[in-house]
Amino acid sequence: MNLRTFFSLLLIFVVVSFLILVAALNREQLTLNLYFWKFTGSFWLFLYIFLLAGFLTSVIWLLIRNSRLLLANLREKRRREKEEKTRELYIKAMEQLSQGKPEEAFSTIEKILEEDPKNYQALLAGGDILRLRGKYEEAVNLHLSAKMINPSDPKLLLSLAQDYIGAGKEKQAISLLKELLKEKETKWQISAYRELRDIATRKDRIEEARELTEEIIRLVREEEEERRKEEEVLLGLDYQLTLLRLDEGKRKEALNSLRKIIKSHPKFIPAYFRLFKILYQENKGGEEMILDGFRATENPLLLKLAEGYLLSQEDPTYAISLYQKALKEASRDIPVRFYLAKLYYKLEMIDEAMAEANEIDGRIEYSFDIDLLLAELYLKRGDYREATQRLRNIIERAKLFYDHYRCRLCGKTYEAWQERCDNCLRWNTIELIIPKELASPKELTPPEAPVHPPRVD
């Protein structure tokens, strides 16, 4: 027998002995007076009544407690089911957004908000989607609702600032961005500085934008890739300041700035092209600017820009000479030949265009653009048989003679070259779209001459 069992039996013995003693001392009838009610009975009856009352009280208390637990469990189950459904809808919305379906994504977010109008993540994501769709005022309203729930979330403050920028309410945006600058995490400070810089750039407050960029470079100095990107932005702003000096008539100072930019960043195409135009207008040639830029970049974009400008000045001979000189130095001459052939075609120099096009055609496996160019040239010559053969698989002829340009950072395309991208506001990012067959052509290896055994008569 263990100690616990012993004490339990001892307690039972003591309680029973006490009850027997009390019963022996109270054999007569007992009377219970309760104000206007009197009850008489034996000791055992009273004992039974009190035990029954205690038992019933315990049962009722247990029932109440278990009912509360049951209700709490039911509420918890419903809450978890609701959270799971919300989570699934949120994931679905993000997937739709990643698939380029912002309208469907927002419809899914709306389903979440119908069930839970104060769902913070749905309000935040919904506002961001509306901003992507250009509905800035609606985005502001959703994000303001989210701000009432979590007013200090830096992610929300940044999103709301971007909404205000889109809606043209820059004063409110600047106020939020300055609040973000107080955040301890560097990434939020960087984001705020970038938004403030873009606002300053749009307003042509270039000195201010430059100061903000220098602050960003200070914050990202340990991240090599980010620092390089920001230094490119700073270069673009320096170039923009140079253009302002030109507008102000400070020609000598502007020319020195352009040469410094080229010296420190030999692949900055806008500076070469700007210098070329200035020197050409002053009858100082400018040829070396184009050729130096071509040597530094090995990109025919500068040649194309010079061509367009010289044709506008009715000086096609100069444009042809630039291409011919570039051909002598080009390590990859096929793209240069292609644009020279197109220039010859524009100038109705059919034999010269044909020679360049055939040179390319004999060295690459296939090019839609070369086929189309040769077809046009054969038509000009009146050789309809050759032209028909070239045109057999060609439908959209018009596309050949329109050059296209693309921003290498954000991907926006243009029909004419620009110094700066209107979308991402970056300088020197617009590139000429070279047909892929010509950009990295797979040249044919000349076949070896057959070896014939000597003839024996």
C-alpha positions in Angstrom: 0.0 0.0 0.0 1.4 3.4 -1.0 1.2 6.6 1.0 -1.5 8.2 -1.2 -3.9 5.2 -0.7 -3.2 5.2 3.0 -4.1 8.8 3.5 -7.2 8.5 1.3 -8.5 5.6 3.4 -7.6 7.5 6.6 -9.6 10.5 5.4 -12.6 8.3 4.6 -12.4 6.7 8.0 -12.2 10.1 9.7 -15.2 11.5 7.7 -17.4 8.4 8.4 -16.5 8.4 12.1 -17.4 12.1 12.3 -20.7 11.6 10.6 -21.6 8.6 12.9 -20.7 10.7 16.0 -22.8 13.6 14.8 -25.7 11.3 14.1 -25.4 9.7 17.5 -25.5 13.1 19.2 -28.5 14.3 17.0 -31.0 11.4 17.1 -33.9 13.7 17.6 -35.5 15.6 14.7 -33.8 18.7 13.3 -35.6 21.8 12.3 -34.4 24.2 9.5 -35.9 27.7 9.6 -35.6 29.8 6.5 -37.6 33.0 7.1 -41.1 32.1 6.1 -40.4 28.4 5.6 -39.7 25.7 8.2 -38.4 22.2 7.4 -38.1 19.3 9.9 -36.3 16.1 9.3 -33.6 13.7 10.5 -29.9 14.4 10.4 -29.4 11.9 7.5 -32.1 13.6 5.4 -30.4 17.0 5.9 -27.0 15.4 5.0 -28.5 13.9 1.8 -30.1 17.2 0.8 -26.9 19.2 1.2 -24.8 16.6 -0.7 -27.4 16.6 -3.5 -27.3 20.4 -3.7 -23.5 20.4 -3.8 -23.5 17.7 -6.5 -26.0 19.6 -8.7 -24.1 22.9 -8.2 -20.9 21.2 -9.4 -22.7 19.7 -12.4 -24.2 23.0 -13.4 -20.8 24.7 -13.1 -19.1 22.1 -15.2 -21.8 22.4 -17.9 -21.4 26.2 -18.0 -17.6 25.9 -18.2 -17.7 23.2 -21.0 -20.2 25.2 -23.0 -18.0 28.2 -22.9 -15.0 26.1 -24.0 -17.1 24.5 -26.8 -18.2 27.9 -28.0 -14.7 29.2 -27.9 -13.4 26.2 -29.9 -16.2 26.7 -32.5 -15.2 30.4 -32.8 -11.5 29.5 -33.1 -12.3 26.9 -35.8 -14.4 29.4 -37.8 -11.6 32.0 -37.5 -9.0 29.5 -38.7 -11.2 28.5 -41.6 -11.7 32.1 -42.5 -8.0 32.8 -42.3 -7.2 29.8 -44.5 -9.8 30.9 -47.1 -8.4 34.5 -47.0 -4.8 33.2 -47.3 -5.8 31.1 -50.4 -7.5 34.0 -52.0 -4.5 36.3 -51.3 -2.1 33.7 -52.9 -4.4 33.4 -55.9 -4.4 37.2 -56.3 -0.6 37.4 -56.2 -0.4 34.6 -58.8 -2.8 36.4 -61.1 -0.8 39.6 -60.7 2.4 37.8 -61.5 0.7 36.4 -64.7 -0.1 40.0 -65.8 -3.8 39.9 -64.9 -4.2 42.9 -62.5 -8.0 43.1 -63.1 -8.5 39.5 -62.0 -6.1 40.0 -59.1 -8.1 43.0 -57.9 -11.4 41.1 -58.2 -9.9 38.4 -55.9 -8.8 41.0 -53.4 -12.3 42.4 -53.4 -13.6 39.0 -52.3 -11.3 39.1 -49.3 -12.5 42.6 -48.4 -16.2 41.6 -48.7 -15.6 39.1 -46.0 -13.2 41.2 -44.0 -13.2 45.0 -44.8 -10.3 45.6 -42.4 -8.0 42.9 -43.7 -4.7 44.9 -43.7 -2.8 42.8 -46.3 -5.8 42.9 -48.7 -6.1 46.7 -48.4 -2.4 47.1 -49.0 -2.2 44.8 -52.0 -5.5 46.1 -53.4 -4.1 49.7 -53.3 -0.9 48.6 -55.0 -2.9 46.9 -57.8 -5.1 49.9 -58.4 -1.9 52.0 -58.7 -0.6 49.7 -61.3 -3.8 50.1 -63.2 -3.5 53.9 -63.1 -6.4 54.3 -60.6 -4.5 56.5 -58.2 -7.3 58.1 -56.3 -8.9 54.7 -55.6 -5.5 53.4 -54.5 -5.1 56.3 -52.1 -8.5 55.5 -50.5 -7.6 51.9 -49.9 -4.2 52.7 -48.5 -5.7 55.4 -46.2 -8.0 52.7 -44.8 -5.0 50.5 -44.3 -3.2 53.4 -42.6 -6.0 53.6 -40.0 -5.1 50.0 -39.0 -1.3 50.3 -39.1 -0.2 53.9 -39.4 3.5 53.3 -39.0 4.2 50.5 -41.5 7.0 51.8 -43.8 5.8 49.6 -46.7 2.4 51.3 -46.5 3.8 54.8 -46.3 5.9 54.2 -49.4 2.9 52.8 -51.3 0.7 55.7 -50.3 3.4 58.2 -51.3 3.6 56.5 -54.7 -0.2 56.8 -55.0 0.0 60.5 -54.3 2.8 60.9 -56.9 0.6 59.2 -59.5 -2.4 61.4 -58.5 -0.3 64.5 -58.9 -0.4 65.3 -55.1 3.4 65.7 -54.7 3.1 67.8 -51.5 1.4 64.9 -49.6 3.9 62.4 -51.1 6.9 64.4 -50.0 5.5 64.6 -46.5 5.2 60.8 -46.3 8.6 60.3 -47.8 10.2 62.6 -45.3 8.5 60.5 -42.6 10.1 57.4 -44.2 13.6 59.0 -43.9 13.3 58.7 -40.1 13.1 54.8 -40.4 16.0 52.9 -38.9 16.2 50.4 -41.7 18.4 51.7 -44.6 16.2 50.1 -47.3 13.3 52.4 -46.5 15.5 55.5 -46.5 16.9 54.5 -49.9 13.4 54.0 -51.3 12.3 57.4 -50.0 15.4 59.2 -51.4 14.8 57.6 -54.8 11.1 58.7 -54.9 12.2 62.2 -53.8 14.9 62.3 -56.5 12.3 61.3 -59.2 10.0 64.1 -58.1 12.9 66.6 -58.3 14.0 65.3 -61.7 10.4 65.6 -63.1 10.4 69.2 -61.9 13.9 69.9 -63.4 15.3 70.5 -60.0 18.5 68.8 -61.1 20.8 70.1 -58.4 18.4 68.8 -55.7 18.2 65.4 -57.6 22.0 65.3 -57.7 22.3 65.8 -53.9 19.7 63.1 -53.2 21.6 60.7 -55.5 24.8 61.4 -53.6 23.0 60.5 -50.4 21.7 57.2 -51.9 25.3 56.4 -53.0 26.4 56.9 -49.4 23.8 54.5 -48.2 24.6 51.8 -50.7 28.4 52.2 -50.7 28.8 48.6 -49.5 26.7 47.1 -52.3 28.7 47.2 -55.5 25.9 46.6 -58.0 23.5 49.1 -56.4 26.3 51.7 -56.1 27.2 51.2 -59.8 23.5 51.8 -60.8 23.3 55.0 -58.7 26.6 56.3 -60.2 25.0 55.9 -63.6 22.0 57.9 -62.4 24.5 60.6 -61.1 26.2 60.6 -64.5 22.9 61.2 -66.2 22.1 64.1 -63.9 25.5 65.6 -64.6 24.7 65.4 -68.3 21.4 67.1 -67.7 23.1 69.9 -65.9 25.4 70.3 -68.9 22.3 70.7 -71.1 21.0 73.4 -68.8 24.4 75.2 -69.2 24.0 75.0 -73.0 20.5 76.5 -72.8 21.9 79.3 -70.6 24.5 80.0 -73.3 27.5 78.7 -71.3 28.9 76.9 -74.3 32.5 76.6 -73.3 31.6 75.3 -69.8 29.2 72.8 -71.4 31.7 71.5 -73.9 34.2 70.9 -71.1 31.6 69.0 -69.1 30.7 66.9 -72.1 34.4 66.0 -72.7 34.8 65.1 -69.0 31.8 62.9 -69.1 33.2 61.1 -72.1 36.6 60.7 -70.5 35.2 59.3 -67.3 32.4 57.2 -69.0 33.5 56.3 -72.5 30.3 54.5 -73.3 27.9 57.4 -72.5 26.4 57.8 -76.0 24.3 61.0 -75.5 27.5 63.0 -74.7 29.2 61.9 -78.0 26.1 62.7 -80.1 25.6 66.1 -78.4 29.2 67.0 -79.0 29.0 65.9 -82.6 25.9 68.1 -83.3 27.6 71.1 -81.6 30.8 70.7 -83.6 28.9 70.1 -86.9 26.8 73.2 -86.4 30.0 75.2 -86.0 31.5 73.7 -89.1 34.1 71.8 -87.1 33.2 68.4 -88.4 32.6 66.3 -85.3 33.4 63.1 -87.2 35.8 61.9 -84.5 33.1 62.1 -81.8 31.0 59.5 -83.7 34.0 57.3 -84.5 35.4 57.5 -81.0 32.0 56.6 -79.6 31.7 53.7 -82.0 35.2 52.4 -81.0 34.3 52.6 -77.3 30.9 50.9 -77.7 31.1 48.9 -80.9 27.4 49.8 -81.2 26.0 51.2 -84.5 23.5 53.4 -82.6 25.8 56.4 -82.8 26.1 55.9 -86.6 22.3 55.7 -86.9 21.9 58.9 -84.8 24.4 60.7 -86.9 22.8 59.4 -90.1 19.4 60.8 -89.1 20.8 64.1 -88.1 22.9 64.5 -91.3 20.0 63.6 -93.5 17.9 66.3 -91.8 20.8 68.6 -92.7 20.8 67.3 -96.3 24.3 66.0 -96.0 24.0 62.3 -96.9 27.6 62.1 -98.2 28.9 62.7 -94.7 26.7 60.0 -93.3 28.0 57.5 -95.9 31.6 58.4 -95.1 31.0 57.8 -91.4 29.7 54.3 -92.1 32.6 53.5 -94.4 35.2 54.6 -91.9 33.4 52.6 -89.2 33.5 49.5 -91.4 37.3 49.7 -91.5 37.5 49.5 -87.7 34.5 47.3 -86.8 35.3 43.9 -85.2 31.7 43.0 -86.1 31.0 44.6 -89.4 27.6 42.9 -90.3 25.4 45.3 -88.3 27.2 48.3 -89.7 26.9 47.0 -93.3 23.2 46.4 -92.8 22.5 50.0 -91.8 24.7 51.3 -94.5 22.8 49.2 -97.1 19.5 50.7 -95.7 21.0 54.2 -96.1 22.0 53.4 -99.7 18.4 52.2 -100.3 16.9 55.4 -98.9 19.2 57.4 -101.2 18.2 55.3 -104.3 21.8 54.0 -104.6 20.6 50.6 -105.6 23.9 49.0 -106.8 25.7 50.0 -103.6 22.8 48.8 -101.4 22.7 45.5 -103.3 26.5 44.9 -102.9 26.3 45.4 -99.1 23.1 43.2 -98.8 24.6 40.4 -100.8 27.8 40.6 -98.8 25.8 40.0 -95.6 23.5 37.4 -97.3 26.5 35.3 -98.2 27.9 35.2 -94.7 24.9 34.4 -92.5 22.4 31.5 -92.5 19.3 33.6 -92.7 17.8 37.0 -92.0 14.3 38.1 -92.5 15.4 41.8 -92.8 18.0 41.0 -95.5 15.5 39.0 -97.5 13.1 41.9 -97.4 15.8 44.4 -98.3 17.0 42.3 -101.2 13.4 41.9 -102.4 13.0 45.7 -102.5 16.2 46.1 -104.3 15.3 43.5 -106.9 12.0 45.2 -107.4 13.9 48.5 -108.0 16.0 46.8 -110.6 13.0 45.3 -112.3 14.1 41.7 -111.5 10.7 40.5 -110.5 11.6 36.8 -110.5 14.3 37.3 -107.8 12.0 39.7 -105.9 9.1 37.2 -105.9 11.4 34.5 -104.6 12.5 36.8 -101.7 9.0 37.9 -101.0 7.4 34.5 -100.9 7.5 34.1 -97.1 7.3 37.8 -96.3 4.0 39.5 -95.4 4.6 42.7 -93.4 7.0 44.6 -95.6 6.6 48.0 -94.0 8.4 47.0 -90.8 11.8 46.9 -92.4 12.3 50.7 -92.7 11.3 51.6 -89.2 14.0 51.4 -86.6 13.0 50.6 -83.1 14.6 51.4 -79.7 14.2 49.9 -76.3 15.2 51.0 -72.8 17.6 48.4 -71.4 16.4 49.0 -67.8 12.6 49.1 -68.0 12.0 47.7 -71.5 9.9 50.5 -72.9 10.1 50.8 -76.7 10.3 53.9 -78.8 10.1 54.7 -82.5 12.7 57.4 -82.2 15.9 57.5 -80.0 15.8 59.6 -76.9 18.6 60.7 -74.5 16.5 59.7 -71.5 13.7 57.1 -70.9 10.4 58.8 -70.1 9.3 55.8 -68.1 12.2 55.2 -65.7 13.8 58.6 -66.1 17.3 57.2 -66.7 19.8 58.6 -69.1 21.8 56.7 -71.8 19.6 53.6 -71.5 17.8 53.7 -74.9 19.3 51.2 -77.3 18.9 50.4 -81.0 17.1 47.1 -81.4 19.4 45.2 -83.8 17.8 42.1 -85.5 19.0 39.1 -83.5 20.3 37.3 -86.6 22.6 40.3 -87.2 23.6 41.1 -83.7 25.4 37.7 -83.2 25.3 36.1 -86.6 26.3 32.5 -87.1 28.6 32.9 -90.1 28.9 30.2 -92.6 32.3 28.5 -93.0 33.5 28.5 -96.6 33.4 25.0 -98.0 36.8 23.4 -98.7 37.7 23.0 -102.3 37.2 19.4 -103.5 40.3 17.4 -104.1 40.1 15.3 -107.3 42.5 12.5 -108.0 44.7 12.8 -111.1 43.0 11.5 -114.3 44.6 8.4 -115.8 44.1 8.1 -119.5 
